Amino acid sequence: MKQPNEMNTVSQILEKLRQKGLDNEFKMTDHGKMKGQGDNHIYKPEDLTIIKTYRFEGITDPGDESVIYILEDKEGNIGYIMDAYGMYSDQNGTGFDDFLKKIPTADRDMQELFES
C-alpha cells in the first residue's frame, strides 16, 4: 500500500534532495576516483556510507531502470549517486561496481530527511 508521502519517481527523490540542500552528486572520474559535485575531495569507499537505496524499474523500457544511492561521508555531508542498471550504466569501465561494493551500508529510515 502506497504511503501518502511515498516518492516513486527519480525526479521526486532528486527534487526532495534539492529542497533539503542534499543534492551533492557523487561521480566517478575517468580515472576511477569518486568525487563530490564541486568538491576537490577524492573519496575512498571507507569514507562513505550508503544510507538508502532507491530502485526504479521501467515498465516497458529497460533503459528506464535506474538506482539512486543516498550517501553520507565521514563529516556527515549527504549526497547521492544516480546510475542505470547493467549495460545502461553511466559508470561502465571506471571501476564503479567494485568501488560501490566496498562502500559500507547502513539502511536508515529516510523519513527524517524527507519530512517537510
N, C-alpha and C positions, 0 to 999 in steps of 0.2 A: 504494500500500500504506500503510495506516494505521500510524503510528509508535506505540509503546506509550504515550508521554506526550502524544500529539496531543489537542488540545482541539477539539471540533467543535460545541459549543453556546455560545450567548451567555452563559448562566449559568455555564458552566465558565470562560470568559475573565474575566467580571466577578468571580467568586469568587477566582480566582488573583490578580487585581489587588488585591482587598481584602486577601487574605492577605499580600501583599507591601507593603501600605501605599501602593499606587499607584492608589487608587480615586478620585482627584480628577476629577470630571466637569466638563468644559468645556461651557458652554452659551451660545447666542446670547441676548442680551436682546431685548426688544421693540423696541429702538432700533438693532438690528443691530450690537451690540458683543459681543465674546467675553469671557466671564468664567469664572474657575475657581470651583469649588464653595467657598463660604465665604470667598471671596477678593474683595477690592475692586479688584484689579488688572484693568485693561482691556488685553486683548492685541490687537496688530496681527498680521496674518498673518506678517510677518517675525520676530515674537517667538517663533514656534512652528515646530516641525518635525514632520511626520508620520513616525514611525519604523516603524510597522507598520499594516497594514490587514487586518482580518478580515471576510470577507463570508460571509453566511449566506443561503441560498436556501430558501424554503419549498417543500416538495414539492407541496402541493396548494393552498396559500393564498398569493397574492401579498402579503397583509398580514404574512406571516411573514418576508419578505425584509428583512434589516437589515445594517448595517455598523457595525463598531467601528473607529475610528481611534485608535491609540495615539500620543499627542503628547508632546513634550518641549519645555519652554520654555528660554530662554537661560540660566537659572540651574540647569538640569539636573533640574527637577521634572518628573515624568511623570504624565500623566493620560490621559483618553480623552474622545472624543465618540462617542455612540451615536446612530444615525439609521436610519430606514427608507428604502427606495428609492422614488423617484418621487412619485406623488400621496399616498403614505402617510407621507411625510417629516413629522417634527415641526417642521422648521425652515422650512417654506414661508413666504414673504413677509418674511423677515428679512435677506435678502442672504446667507444661509448658503452657497449654492452658489458665489457669487462669492468670498466670503471663503475657503472651502475650497480653491478652485483656486489661490489666491495663496500658500497655505502651502507652503513647500519640503518635499520628501520625501527621506528617506534610509532606504530599506527596510533595516532592521537585523535580524539574527538575534535573535529574542527569547528564545532558549534561556536566556541568562544571567539574564533576568528571571524566567522560569518554572521554573527548576530548584528543587528542594526545598531 
